[in-house]
Amino acid sequence: MLIKKGGRNMKKWLCLLMAGAFSLMLLGCAEKEQAAGQSQWDCSVACAGDAVTYSDKEIVSDTGILAFQNRNDFKITVHLLGEGQDEQTFETEAGGVTVFYQAAKQQAYTIGIQADVDEGTVIELMVYDGERAEAY
């Protein structure tokens, strides 16, 4: 009888221990979700023919990392302009993400986009502060 009673107490302690571990895992997930709440900008533009079309959004990185998400079914070229810096260009495949790890922190950037599509076609681009991009 003493063994059975001890077995029940052991089960209760095991359940409490597992519940505690599960709670800690949930807290860890919540922290990751908050970190994923990074800055993002919709830099979509209407194509202006062969010229680079610039977005009216000003991009400022807190992390020094920018992720460019191509939300199109065609390849695009992203032009990144920062005051006093050389222009950077990145080719991003259809539906792909390109990450730029050498962005200056707190530097204002302008984004230009170019693609081989008809004039007036909307070119969709999301820019994220950090190396993660949302699922598309």
Secondary structure, 3 states (H helix, E strand, C coil): CHHHHHHHHHHHHHHHHHHHHHHHHHHHHHHHHHHCCCCEEECCEECCCCCCEEEEEEEECCCCCEEEEECCCCCEEEEEEECCCCCEEEEECCCCEEEECCCCCCCEEEEEEECCCCCCCEECEEEEECCCCCCC
